[in-house]
Amino acid sequence: MQRPTRGVPMVALVAGALLVASGYAASVDLSVKSGVGSGVTPVQKVIQLMEDMLAKGKAEKHDEQVQFAAYKQFCDDTIVEKKRAIAEANEKIEVLKADIEKYMATAARLTREIAAHDEDISVWKGDQNAASKVREIENADYDAMHKDYSESIDALQRAIAVLKKEAYDRKQSSLAQVSNLQSLTLIPPEAKKAIDAFLLQEPTEGLDVSAPEAYGYEFQSHGIIEMLEKLLDKFIAERTDLEKTEMNSKHAFDMLMQDLTAQIDQATQDRGEKAELKAKTLQAKADALGDLEDTTSTRDADQKYLDDLTATCEQKASDFESRQQLRAEEIEAIEKAIEIISSSSVKGHAETYLPTLVQNHKGSALAALRSATVTQAQSRVADYLRHRAAELGSRVLSTVADRVAADPFTKVKKMIKDLIVRLMEEANEEAEHKGWCDTEL
């Protein structure tokens, strides 16, 4: 956007114009010489000058409105954008805080579950070790018992076979087979007594044995054989039961070890998966904490920028309203000044006396013009300037009014020069302000 050309402050321009109007009679010789030939009176020149200033003031007022509208649009757009960014950041911060809490809860839960898996694995391994030791003891007992049964069964089978074969021939070898049964731990005490009684019998050999004695011996041998066969059957049955019990026990041990091994393997796998998930959860928590810190920092920076921009825009808006009001009052003052200068009391005197002044070029006519026109215009301009100075609180207008009323002729040039210097200073200040606005836009 092209920068509008800054003019001088309107209050000072009004003051200058009114001073020119009040002092135009002082330079009437030049004005008449240049104006008569062209048909333009000094009053008309002053009016034209003030109308030009009025148009320029209105143009500058409009340009400032356009420029401020663009700046205001920048403020509004930026404020909306920053508020949107801050709202999004606040929403993101809430989400991140919720995620962090979720990650922390998940990590704590996984920690407890991992500890439970570790405890289960330790217990199950302890069960395996205990079961293995029990199994070793049971197997050792089985082996010893099975050995006893096998040895007892074998001894019984040999003794029965010998007794059946040598029922009437009691050789020392056959008695030894039967006597060996007494050393077996599985032989009941009653059976051992019967064996002792059988071994104590002393039948005579060969023909000395009578028929009844032979029958009695045969009866005793048959009784001991029957007893041993019953023991043999019992031991075989018990050994079979022992073998079945051992087989069942071994099978139960194998099943227990298989189950414990499966549980340990599953728990180990679950623990590994949860440990990995815990590590990922803690990493996600760390990332969320980093994002939270960055988002919070960005939001705080945006909030500070928004606060500063809002304050600046409000201040500039207030300054703009003040300047617009002042410009409007200055335009009104110029219009009023034009109305005063264009009034019949001023314009009529000018049209009456200026032609005479041109024809005569006499000092008496000039003095009459000064006394009739300048004094009246001077008084009205001074009164109006004092009134506007009181309304606007303008020291410039007040000073100008005092000087116009006191001495409008000898001091007017010096005052105009002072005003020009002040105008240049104010123009520089406004140019700096305009540069700042352009930078912001």
C-alpha positions as a Markdown table, in Angstrom:
| # | Residue | x | y | z |
|---|---|---|---|---|
| 1 | Met | 0.0 | 0.0 | 0.0 |
| 2 | Gln | 1.4 | 3.4 | -1.0 |
| 3 | Arg | 2.2 | 5.6 | 2.0 |
| 4 | Pro | 0.1 | 8.7 | 2.0 |
| 5 | Thr | 1.9 | 12.0 | 1.9 |
| 6 | Arg | 1.9 | 13.6 | 5.4 |
| 7 | Gly | 1.0 | 17.2 | 5.5 |
| 8 | Val | 1.4 | 19.6 | 8.4 |
| 9 | Pro | -1.0 | 19.5 | 11.4 |
| 10 | Met | -4.3 | 21.0 | 10.5 |
| 11 | Val | -4.5 | 23.3 | 13.6 |
| 12 | Ala | -1.3 | 25.0 | 12.6 |
| 13 | Leu | -2.5 | 25.3 | 9.0 |
| 14 | Val | -5.7 | 26.9 | 10.2 |
| 15 | Ala | -3.7 | 29.3 | 12.3 |
| 16 | Gly | -1.4 | 30.2 | 9.4 |
| 17 | Ala | -4.3 | 30.7 | 7.1 |
| 18 | Leu | -6.2 | 32.9 | 9.5 |
| 19 | Leu | -3.0 | 34.9 | 10.1 |
| 20 | Val | -2.7 | 35.4 | 6.4 |
| 21 | Ala | -6.3 | 36.4 | 6.3 |
| 22 | Ser | -5.9 | 38.8 | 9.2 |
| 23 | Gly | -2.7 | 40.3 | 7.7 |
| 24 | Tyr | -3.5 | 40.4 | 4.0 |
| 25 | Ala | -3.9 | 44.1 | 4.2 |
| 26 | Ala | -0.3 | 44.5 | 5.3 |
| 27 | Ser | 0.8 | 43.1 | 1.9 |
| 28 | Val | -2.0 | 44.5 | -0.1 |
| 29 | Asp | 0.3 | 46.4 | -2.5 |
| 30 | Leu | 1.7 | 43.1 | -3.9 |
| 31 | Ser | -1.6 | 41.3 | -3.8 |
| 32 | Val | -3.4 | 44.1 | -5.7 |
| 33 | Lys | -0.7 | 44.3 | -8.3 |
| 34 | Ser | -0.8 | 40.6 | -8.9 |
| 35 | Gly | -4.6 | 40.2 | -8.4 |
| 36 | Val | -6.0 | 43.1 | -10.4 |
| 37 | Gly | -4.5 | 42.0 | -13.6 |
| 38 | Ser | -5.8 | 38.5 | -13.2 |
| 39 | Gly | -9.2 | 39.5 | -11.7 |
| 40 | Val | -8.5 | 37.8 | -8.3 |
| 41 | Thr | -8.7 | 39.7 | -5.1 |
| 42 | Pro | -6.5 | 39.0 | -2.0 |
| 43 | Val | -9.6 | 37.7 | -0.1 |
| 44 | Gln | -10.3 | 35.2 | -2.9 |
| 45 | Lys | -6.6 | 34.1 | -2.8 |
| 46 | Val | -6.9 | 33.5 | 1.0 |
| 47 | Ile | -10.1 | 31.6 | 0.5 |
| 48 | Gln | -8.6 | 29.5 | -2.3 |
| 49 | Leu | -5.6 | 28.8 | 0.0 |
| 50 | Met | -7.8 | 27.7 | 2.8 |
| 51 | Glu | -10.0 | 25.6 | 0.5 |
| 52 | Asp | -6.9 | 23.9 | -0.7 |
| 53 | Met | -5.9 | 23.2 | 2.9 |
| 54 | Leu | -9.4 | 21.9 | 3.6 |
| 55 | Ala | -9.2 | 19.5 | 0.7 |
| 56 | Lys | -5.8 | 18.4 | 1.7 |
| 57 | Gly | -6.9 | 17.8 | 5.3 |
| 58 | Lys | -9.9 | 15.8 | 4.2 |
| 59 | Ala | -7.6 | 13.7 | 1.9 |
| 60 | Glu | -5.1 | 13.1 | 4.6 |
| 61 | Lys | -7.9 | 12.2 | 7.0 |
| 62 | His | -9.3 | 9.7 | 4.5 |
| 63 | Asp | -5.8 | 8.3 | 3.8 |
| 64 | Glu | -5.2 | 7.8 | 7.5 |
| 65 | Gln | -8.6 | 6.0 | 7.7 |
| 66 | Val | -7.5 | 3.7 | 4.9 |
| 67 | Gln | -4.1 | 3.0 | 6.4 |
| 68 | Phe | -5.6 | 2.4 | 9.8 |
| 69 | Ala | -8.2 | 0.1 | 8.3 |
| 70 | Ala | -5.4 | -2.0 | 6.9 |
| 71 | Tyr | -3.6 | -2.0 | 10.2 |
| 72 | Lys | -6.8 | -2.9 | 12.1 |
| 73 | Gln | -7.3 | -5.8 | 9.6 |
| 74 | Phe | -3.8 | -7.0 | 10.4 |
| 75 | Cys | -4.5 | -6.8 | 14.1 |
| 76 | Asp | -7.8 | -8.6 | 13.8 |
| 77 | Asp | -6.4 | -11.3 | 11.6 |
| 78 | Thr | -3.3 | -11.8 | 13.8 |
| 79 | Ile | -5.3 | -11.8 | 17.0 |
| 80 | Val | -7.7 | -14.4 | 15.6 |
| 81 | Glu | -4.9 | -16.6 | 14.3 |
| 82 | Lys | -3.0 | -16.4 | 17.7 |
| 83 | Lys | -6.2 | -17.1 | 19.6 |
| 84 | Arg | -6.8 | -20.1 | 17.4 |
| 85 | Ala | -3.2 | -21.3 | 17.8 |
| 86 | Ile | -3.4 | -20.9 | 21.6 |
| 87 | Ala | -6.7 | -22.8 | 21.8 |
| 88 | Glu | -5.2 | -25.6 | 19.7 |
| 89 | Ala | -2.1 | -25.6 | 21.9 |
| 90 | Asn | -4.3 | -25.8 | 25.1 |
| 91 | Glu | -6.2 | -28.7 | 23.6 |
| 92 | Lys | -3.0 | -30.4 | 22.7 |
| 93 | Ile | -1.6 | -29.8 | 26.1 |
| 94 | Glu | -4.7 | -31.5 | 27.7 |
| 95 | Val | -4.3 | -34.4 | 25.3 |
| 96 | Leu | -0.6 | -34.8 | 26.1 |
| 97 | Lys | -1.2 | -34.6 | 29.9 |
| 98 | Ala | -3.9 | -37.3 | 29.5 |
| 99 | Asp | -1.5 | -39.4 | 27.4 |
| 100 | Ile | 1.3 | -39.0 | 30.0 |
| 101 | Glu | -1.0 | -40.1 | 32.8 |
| 102 | Lys | -2.1 | -43.1 | 30.7 |
| 103 | Tyr | 1.5 | -44.0 | 29.9 |
| 104 | Met | 2.4 | -43.8 | 33.6 |
| 105 | Ala | -0.5 | -46.0 | 34.6 |
| 106 | Thr | 0.3 | -48.5 | 31.9 |
| 107 | Ala | 4.0 | -48.6 | 32.9 |
| 108 | Ala | 3.0 | -49.1 | 36.6 |
| 109 | Arg | 0.6 | -51.9 | 35.7 |
| 110 | Leu | 3.2 | -53.6 | 33.5 |
| 111 | Thr | 5.7 | -53.3 | 36.3 |
| 112 | Arg | 3.3 | -55.2 | 38.6 |
| 113 | Glu | 2.5 | -57.8 | 36.0 |
| 114 | Ile | 6.2 | -58.4 | 35.2 |
| 115 | Ala | 6.9 | -58.8 | 39.0 |
| 116 | Ala | 4.0 | -61.3 | 39.2 |
| 117 | His | 5.5 | -63.2 | 36.2 |
| 118 | Asp | 8.9 | -63.3 | 37.9 |
| 119 | Glu | 7.4 | -64.6 | 41.1 |
| 120 | Asp | 5.4 | -67.3 | 39.2 |
| 121 | Ile | 8.4 | -68.4 | 37.3 |
| 122 | Ser | 10.4 | -68.6 | 40.5 |
| 123 | Val | 7.7 | -70.6 | 42.2 |
| 124 | Trp | 7.2 | -73.0 | 39.3 |
| 125 | Lys | 11.0 | -73.6 | 39.0 |
| 126 | Gly | 11.0 | -74.3 | 42.7 |
| 127 | Asp | 8.1 | -76.8 | 42.1 |
| 128 | Gln | 10.1 | -78.4 | 39.4 |
| 129 | Asn | 13.1 | -78.8 | 41.7 |
| 130 | Ala | 11.0 | -80.1 | 44.5 |
| 131 | Ala | 9.1 | -82.5 | 42.3 |
| 132 | Ser | 12.4 | -83.8 | 40.8 |
| 133 | Lys | 13.8 | -84.5 | 44.3 |
| 134 | Val | 10.6 | -86.3 | 45.4 |
| 135 | Arg | 10.7 | -88.2 | 42.2 |
| 136 | Glu | 14.3 | -89.3 | 42.8 |
| 137 | Ile | 13.3 | -90.5 | 46.3 |
| 138 | Glu | 10.3 | -92.3 | 45.0 |
| 139 | Asn | 12.3 | -93.9 | 42.2 |
| 140 | Ala | 15.0 | -95.0 | 44.7 |
| 141 | Asp | 12.3 | -96.5 | 47.0 |
| 142 | Tyr | 10.8 | -98.2 | 44.0 |
| 143 | Asp | 14.0 | -99.7 | 42.8 |
| 144 | Ala | 14.8 | -101.0 | 46.3 |
| 145 | Met | 11.3 | -102.5 | 46.8 |
| 146 | His | 11.2 | -103.9 | 43.3 |
| 147 | Lys | 14.6 | -105.5 | 43.9 |
| 148 | Asp | 13.3 | -107.0 | 47.2 |
| 149 | Tyr | 10.2 | -108.4 | 45.5 |
| 150 | Ser | 12.2 | -109.8 | 42.6 |
| 151 | Glu | 14.7 | -111.4 | 44.8 |
| 152 | Ser | 12.0 | -112.9 | 47.1 |
| 153 | Ile | 10.0 | -114.1 | 44.1 |
| 154 | Asp | 13.1 | -115.7 | 42.6 |
| 155 | Ala | 14.0 | -117.4 | 45.9 |
| 156 | Leu | 10.4 | -118.7 | 46.4 |
| 157 | Gln | 10.3 | -120.1 | 42.9 |
| 158 | Arg | 13.6 | -121.9 | 43.4 |
| 159 | Ala | 12.6 | -123.2 | 46.8 |
| 160 | Ile | 9.2 | -124.5 | 45.5 |
| 161 | Ala | 10.9 | -126.2 | 42.6 |
| 162 | Val | 13.4 | -127.9 | 44.9 |
| 163 | Leu | 10.8 | -129.0 | 47.3 |
| 164 | Lys | 8.6 | -130.5 | 44.6 |
| 165 | Lys | 11.5 | -132.3 | 43.0 |
| 166 | Glu | 13.1 | -133.7 | 46.1 |
| 167 | Ala | 10.1 | -134.4 | 48.3 |
| 168 | Tyr | 11.7 | -137.7 | 49.6 |
| 169 | Asp | 15.3 | -136.9 | 49.1 |
| 170 | Arg | 16.2 | -134.2 | 51.6 |
| 171 | Lys | 19.6 | -133.3 | 50.4 |
| 172 | Gln | 21.6 | -130.5 | 52.0 |
| 173 | Ser | 21.2 | -128.3 | 48.8 |
| 174 | Ser | 17.4 | -128.4 | 48.9 |
| 175 | Leu | 17.5 | -127.5 | 52.6 |
| 176 | Ala | 19.8 | -124.6 | 51.8 |
| 177 | Gln | 17.3 | -123.2 | 49.2 |
| 178 | Val | 14.5 | -123.3 | 51.8 |
| 179 | Ser | 16.7 | -121.9 | 54.5 |
| 180 | Asn | 17.7 | -118.9 | 52.3 |
| 181 | Leu | 14.0 | -117.8 | 52.5 |
| 182 | Gln | 14.5 | -116.8 | 56.1 |
| 183 | Ser | 16.9 | -114.0 | 55.2 |
| 184 | Leu | 14.4 | -112.3 | 52.9 |
| 185 | Thr | 12.8 | -109.2 | 54.4 |
| 186 | Leu | 9.5 | -109.7 | 52.7 |
| 187 | Ile | 8.8 | -113.2 | 54.2 |
| 188 | Pro | 6.3 | -112.8 | 57.0 |
| 189 | Pro | 7.3 | -113.9 | 60.5 |
| 190 | Glu | 4.6 | -116.7 | 60.4 |
| 191 | Ala | 6.1 | -118.1 | 57.2 |
| 192 | Lys | 9.6 | -118.0 | 58.7 |
| 193 | Lys | 8.3 | -120.0 | 61.8 |
| 194 | Ala | 6.8 | -122.6 | 59.5 |
| 195 | Ile | 10.0 | -122.8 | 57.5 |
| 196 | Asp | 11.9 | -123.3 | 60.8 |
| 197 | Ala | 9.6 | -126.1 | 61.9 |
| 198 | Phe | 10.0 | -127.8 | 58.5 |
| 199 | Leu | 13.7 | -127.6 | 58.6 |
| 200 | Leu | 13.9 | -129.1 | 62.1 |
| 201 | Gln | 12.3 | -132.3 | 61.0 |
| 202 | Glu | 14.9 | -135.3 | 60.9 |
| 203 | Pro | 13.4 | -138.2 | 58.8 |
| 204 | Thr | 15.6 | -141.3 | 58.5 |
| 205 | Glu | 17.0 | -142.0 | 55.2 |
| 206 | Gly | 16.1 | -144.8 | 52.8 |
| 207 | Leu | 14.3 | -148.0 | 54.0 |
| 208 | Asp | 14.3 | -146.9 | 57.6 |
| 209 | Val | 11.3 | -144.6 | 56.8 |
| 210 | Ser | 8.1 | -146.4 | 57.4 |
| 211 | Ala | 5.0 | -145.8 | 55.3 |
| 212 | Pro | 3.2 | -143.7 | 57.9 |
| 213 | Glu | 6.4 | -141.6 | 58.4 |
| 214 | Ala | 6.8 | -141.1 | 54.7 |
| 215 | Tyr | 3.3 | -140.0 | 54.4 |
| 216 | Gly | 3.7 | -137.6 | 57.2 |
| 217 | Tyr | 6.8 | -136.1 | 55.7 |
| 218 | Glu | 5.1 | -135.9 | 52.4 |
| 219 | Phe | 2.2 | -134.0 | 54.1 |
| 220 | Gln | 4.6 | -131.6 | 55.8 |
| 221 | Ser | 6.4 | -130.9 | 52.5 |
| 222 | His | 3.2 | -130.4 | 50.7 |
| 223 | Gly | 2.1 | -127.8 | 53.3 |
| 224 | Ile | 5.2 | -125.8 | 53.1 |
| 225 | Ile | 5.1 | -125.8 | 49.3 |
| 226 | Glu | 1.5 | -124.6 | 49.4 |
| 227 | Met | 2.5 | -121.8 | 51.8 |
| 228 | Leu | 5.4 | -120.8 | 49.6 |
| 229 | Glu | 3.3 | -120.7 | 46.5 |
| 230 | Lys | 0.8 | -118.4 | 48.2 |
| 231 | Leu | 3.6 | -116.2 | 49.2 |
| 232 | Leu | 4.9 | -116.3 | 45.6 |
| 233 | Asp | 1.5 | -115.3 | 44.2 |
| 234 | Lys | 1.2 | -112.5 | 46.8 |
| 235 | Phe | 4.7 | -111.2 | 46.0 |
| 236 | Ile | 4.1 | -111.3 | 42.3 |
| 237 | Ala | 0.8 | -109.4 | 42.7 |
| 238 | Glu | 2.4 | -106.8 | 45.0 |
| 239 | Arg | 5.3 | -106.4 | 42.6 |
| 240 | Thr | 2.8 | -105.9 | 39.8 |
| 241 | Asp | 1.0 | -103.3 | 41.9 |
| 242 | Leu | 4.3 | -101.6 | 42.7 |
| 243 | Glu | 5.2 | -101.5 | 39.0 |
| 244 | Lys | 1.8 | -100.0 | 38.2 |
| 245 | Thr | 2.2 | -97.4 | 41.0 |
| 246 | Glu | 5.7 | -96.6 | 39.7 |
| 247 | Met | 4.4 | -96.2 | 36.2 |
| 248 | Asn | 1.6 | -93.9 | 37.3 |
| 249 | Ser | 3.9 | -91.9 | 39.5 |
| 250 | Lys | 6.4 | -91.5 | 36.7 |
| 251 | His | 3.6 | -90.5 | 34.3 |
| 252 | Ala | 2.2 | -88.0 | 36.8 |
| 253 | Phe | 5.7 | -86.6 | 37.3 |
| 254 | Asp | 6.2 | -86.3 | 33.6 |
| 255 | Met | 2.9 | -84.5 | 33.2 |
| 256 | Leu | 3.7 | -82.2 | 36.1 |
| 257 | Met | 7.0 | -81.3 | 34.7 |
| 258 | Gln | 5.5 | -80.8 | 31.2 |
| 259 | Asp | 2.8 | -78.5 | 32.7 |
| 260 | Leu | 5.3 | -76.5 | 34.8 |
| 261 | Thr | 7.6 | -76.2 | 31.8 |
| 262 | Ala | 4.8 | -74.9 | 29.6 |
| 263 | Gln | 3.7 | -72.4 | 32.3 |
| 264 | Ile | 7.3 | -71.2 | 32.8 |
| 265 | Asp | 7.8 | -70.8 | 29.0 |
| 266 | Gln | 4.5 | -68.9 | 28.7 |
| 267 | Ala | 5.2 | -66.7 | 31.6 |
| 268 | Thr | 8.7 | -66.0 | 30.3 |
| 269 | Gln | 7.2 | -65.1 | 26.9 |
| 270 | Asp | 4.6 | -62.9 | 28.5 |
| 271 | Arg | 7.2 | -61.2 | 30.7 |
| 272 | Gly | 9.3 | -60.5 | 27.7 |
| 273 | Glu | 6.5 | -59.0 | 25.7 |
| 274 | Lys | 5.4 | -56.8 | 28.7 |
| 275 | Ala | 8.9 | -55.7 | 29.3 |
| 276 | Glu | 9.2 | -54.6 | 25.7 |
| 277 | Leu | 5.8 | -52.9 | 25.9 |
| 278 | Lys | 6.9 | -51.2 | 29.1 |
| 279 | Ala | 10.0 | -49.9 | 27.4 |
| 280 | Lys | 7.9 | -48.5 | 24.5 |
| 281 | Thr | 5.5 | -47.0 | 26.9 |
| 282 | Leu | 8.2 | -45.2 | 28.8 |
| 283 | Gln | 9.7 | -43.9 | 25.6 |
| 284 | Ala | 6.2 | -42.7 | 24.5 |
| 285 | Lys | 5.9 | -40.9 | 27.9 |
| 286 | Ala | 9.3 | -39.3 | 27.4 |
| 287 | Asp | 8.3 | -38.1 | 23.9 |
| 288 | Ala | 5.0 | -36.8 | 25.2 |
| 289 | Leu | 6.8 | -34.9 | 28.0 |
| 290 | Gly | 9.1 | -33.3 | 25.3 |
| 291 | Asp | 6.1 | -32.4 | 23.2 |
| 292 | Leu | 4.3 | -31.0 | 26.2 |
| 293 | Glu | 7.3 | -28.8 | 27.1 |
| 294 | Asp | 7.6 | -27.5 | 23.5 |
| 295 | Thr | 3.9 | -26.9 | 23.1 |
| 296 | Thr | 3.7 | -25.1 | 26.5 |
| 297 | Ser | 6.6 | -22.9 | 25.6 |
| 298 | Thr | 5.1 | -22.1 | 22.2 |
| 299 | Arg | 1.7 | -21.3 | 23.7 |
| 300 | Asp | 3.2 | -19.0 | 26.3 |
| 301 | Ala | 5.2 | -17.2 | 23.6 |
| 302 | Asp | 2.0 | -16.8 | 21.5 |
| 303 | Gln | 0.1 | -15.6 | 24.6 |
| 304 | Lys | 2.7 | -13.0 | 25.3 |
| 305 | Tyr | 2.7 | -11.9 | 21.7 |
| 306 | Leu | -1.1 | -11.7 | 21.7 |
| 307 | Asp | -1.2 | -9.7 | 24.9 |
| 308 | Asp | 1.4 | -7.2 | 23.6 |
| 309 | Leu | -0.2 | -7.0 | 20.2 |
| 310 | Thr | -3.7 | -6.5 | 21.7 |
| 311 | Ala | -2.4 | -3.7 | 23.9 |
| 312 | Thr | -0.5 | -2.0 | 21.0 |
| 313 | Cys | -3.5 | -2.3 | 18.7 |
| 314 | Glu | -5.9 | -0.9 | 21.3 |
| 315 | Gln | -3.4 | 2.0 | 21.9 |
| 316 | Lys | -3.1 | 2.7 | 18.2 |
| 317 | Ala | -6.9 | 2.5 | 17.8 |
| 318 | Ser | -7.3 | 5.1 | 20.6 |
| 319 | Asp | -4.6 | 7.3 | 19.1 |
| 320 | Phe | -6.4 | 7.0 | 15.7 |
| 321 | Glu | -9.7 | 8.0 | 17.1 |
| 322 | Ser | -8.1 | 11.0 | 18.8 |
| 323 | Arg | -6.4 | 12.1 | 15.6 |
| 324 | Gln | -9.6 | 11.5 | 13.6 |
| 325 | Gln | -11.6 | 13.6 | 16.1 |
| 326 | Leu | -8.9 | 16.3 | 16.0 |
| 327 | Arg | -8.8 | 16.3 | 12.2 |
| 328 | Ala | -12.5 | 16.6 | 12.1 |
| 329 | Glu | -12.5 | 19.6 | 14.4 |
| 330 | Glu | -9.7 | 21.2 | 12.4 |
| 331 | Ile | -11.6 | 20.7 | 9.2 |
| 332 | Glu | -14.6 | 22.2 | 10.9 |
| 333 | Ala | -12.4 | 25.2 | 12.0 |
| 334 | Ile | -11.1 | 25.7 | 8.5 |
| 335 | Glu | -14.6 | 25.6 | 7.1 |
| 336 | Lys | -15.7 | 28.2 | 9.8 |
| 337 | Ala | -12.7 | 30.4 | 8.9 |
| 338 | Ile | -13.6 | 30.2 | 5.2 |
| 339 | Glu | -17.1 | 31.1 | 6.2 |
| 340 | Ile | -15.9 | 34.2 | 8.2 |
| 341 | Ile | -13.5 | 35.4 | 5.5 |
| 342 | Ser | -16.2 | 34.8 | 2.9 |
| 343 | Ser | -18.7 | 36.8 | 4.9 |
| 344 | Ser | -20.1 | 40.1 | 3.5 |
| 345 | Ser | -18.3 | 42.2 | 6.3 |
| 346 | Val | -14.9 | 41.1 | 5.1 |
| 347 | Lys | -15.5 | 40.4 | 1.4 |
| 348 | Gly | -17.6 | 43.6 | 1.0 |
| 349 | His | -14.8 | 45.8 | 2.4 |
| 350 | Ala | -12.3 | 44.2 | 0.2 |
| 351 | Glu | -14.4 | 44.6 | -3.0 |
| 352 | Thr | -15.1 | 48.2 | -2.0 |
| 353 | Tyr | -11.7 | 49.5 | -1.1 |
| 354 | Leu | -9.2 | 47.4 | -3.2 |
| 355 | Pro | -10.2 | 48.9 | -6.6 |
| 356 | Thr | -9.8 | 52.4 | -5.2 |
| 357 | Leu | -6.5 | 51.4 | -3.7 |
| 358 | Val | -5.4 | 50.2 | -7.2 |
| 359 | Gln | -6.3 | 53.5 | -8.9 |
| 360 | Asn | -4.9 | 55.9 | -6.3 |
| 361 | His | -2.0 | 54.0 | -4.7 |
| 362 | Lys | -2.3 | 56.5 | -1.9 |
| 363 | Gly | -1.3 | 55.9 | 1.7 |
| 364 | Ser | -4.6 | 57.4 | 2.9 |
| 365 | Ala | -6.6 | 54.8 | 1.1 |
| 366 | Leu | -4.4 | 52.1 | 2.4 |
| 367 | Ala | -4.8 | 53.4 | 5.9 |
| 368 | Ala | -8.5 | 53.5 | 5.5 |
| 369 | Leu | -8.5 | 49.9 | 4.3 |
| 370 | Arg | -6.5 | 48.9 | 7.2 |
| 371 | Ser | -8.7 | 50.6 | 9.7 |
| 372 | Ala | -12.0 | 49.5 | 8.1 |
| 373 | Thr | -11.2 | 46.0 | 7.0 |
| 374 | Val | -8.2 | 44.6 | 8.9 |
| 375 | Thr | -9.4 | 45.7 | 12.3 |
| 376 | Gln | -12.8 | 44.0 | 11.9 |
| 377 | Ala | -11.4 | 40.8 | 10.4 |
| 378 | Gln | -8.7 | 40.7 | 13.0 |
| 379 | Ser | -11.2 | 40.9 | 15.9 |
| 380 | Arg | -13.5 | 38.2 | 14.5 |
| 381 | Val | -10.6 | 35.9 | 13.7 |
| 382 | Ala | -9.1 | 36.4 | 17.1 |
| 383 | Asp | -12.4 | 35.7 | 18.8 |
| 384 | Tyr | -13.0 | 32.6 | 16.8 |
| 385 | Leu | -9.5 | 31.3 | 17.5 |
| 386 | Arg | -9.9 | 31.8 | 21.2 |
| 387 | His | -13.3 | 30.0 | 21.1 |
| 388 | Arg | -11.8 | 27.0 | 19.2 |
| 389 | Ala | -8.7 | 27.0 | 21.4 |
| 390 | Ala | -10.9 | 26.6 | 24.5 |
| 391 | Glu | -13.0 | 23.8 | 22.9 |
| 392 | Leu | -10.0 | 21.9 | 21.5 |
| 393 | Gly | -7.6 | 22.7 | 24.4 |
| 394 | Ser | -5.1 | 23.9 | 21.8 |
| 395 | Arg | -2.2 | 26.0 | 23.1 |
| 396 | Val | -1.3 | 26.8 | 19.5 |
| 397 | Leu | -4.6 | 28.3 | 18.6 |
| 398 | Ser | -4.6 | 30.2 | 21.9 |
| 399 | Thr | -1.2 | 31.7 | 21.2 |
| 400 | Val | -2.1 | 32.6 | 17.7 |
| 401 | Ala | -5.3 | 34.3 | 18.9 |
| 402 | Asp | -3.4 | 36.4 | 21.4 |
| 403 | Arg | -0.8 | 37.4 | 18.9 |
| 404 | Val | -3.4 | 38.2 | 16.2 |
| 405 | Ala | -5.3 | 40.4 | 18.6 |
| 406 | Ala | -2.2 | 42.2 | 19.9 |
| 407 | Asp | -0.1 | 42.8 | 16.8 |
| 408 | Pro | -1.2 | 41.2 | 13.5 |
| 409 | Phe | 1.1 | 43.1 | 11.3 |
| 410 | Thr | 4.7 | 43.4 | 12.5 |
| 411 | Lys | 4.9 | 40.0 | 14.1 |
| 412 | Val | 3.0 | 37.9 | 11.6 |
| 413 | Lys | 6.0 | 36.9 | 9.5 |
| 414 | Lys | 8.0 | 35.9 | 12.6 |
| 415 | Met | 5.1 | 33.9 | 13.9 |
| 416 | Ile | 4.5 | 32.2 | 10.6 |
| 417 | Lys | 8.2 | 31.2 | 10.5 |
| 418 | Asp | 7.9 | 29.9 | 14.1 |
| 419 | Leu | 4.8 | 27.9 | 13.0 |
| 420 | Ile | 6.7 | 26.5 | 10.0 |
| 421 | Val | 9.4 | 25.2 | 12.3 |
| 422 | Arg | 6.9 | 23.7 | 14.6 |
| 423 | Leu | 5.1 | 22.2 | 11.6 |
| 424 | Met | 8.3 | 20.6 | 10.3 |
| 425 | Glu | 8.9 | 19.0 | 13.8 |
| 426 | Glu | 5.4 | 17.7 | 14.0 |
| 427 | Ala | 5.6 | 16.4 | 10.4 |
| 428 | Asn | 8.8 | 14.5 | 11.2 |
| 429 | Glu | 7.1 | 13.0 | 14.3 |
| 430 | Glu | 4.2 | 11.9 | 12.2 |
| 431 | Ala | 6.5 | 10.5 | 9.5 |
| 432 | Glu | 8.3 | 8.3 | 12.2 |
| 433 | His | 4.9 | 7.1 | 13.4 |
| 434 | Lys | 3.8 | 6.3 | 9.9 |
| 435 | Gly | 7.1 | 4.3 | 9.4 |
| 436 | Trp | 6.3 | 2.2 | 12.5 |
| 437 | Cys | 2.8 | 1.5 | 11.2 |
| 438 | Asp | 4.1 | 0.5 | 7.8 |
| 439 | Thr | 6.6 | -1.9 | 9.5 |
| 440 | Glu | 3.8 | -3.5 | 11.5 |
| 441 | Leu | 1.7 | -3.9 | 8.4 |
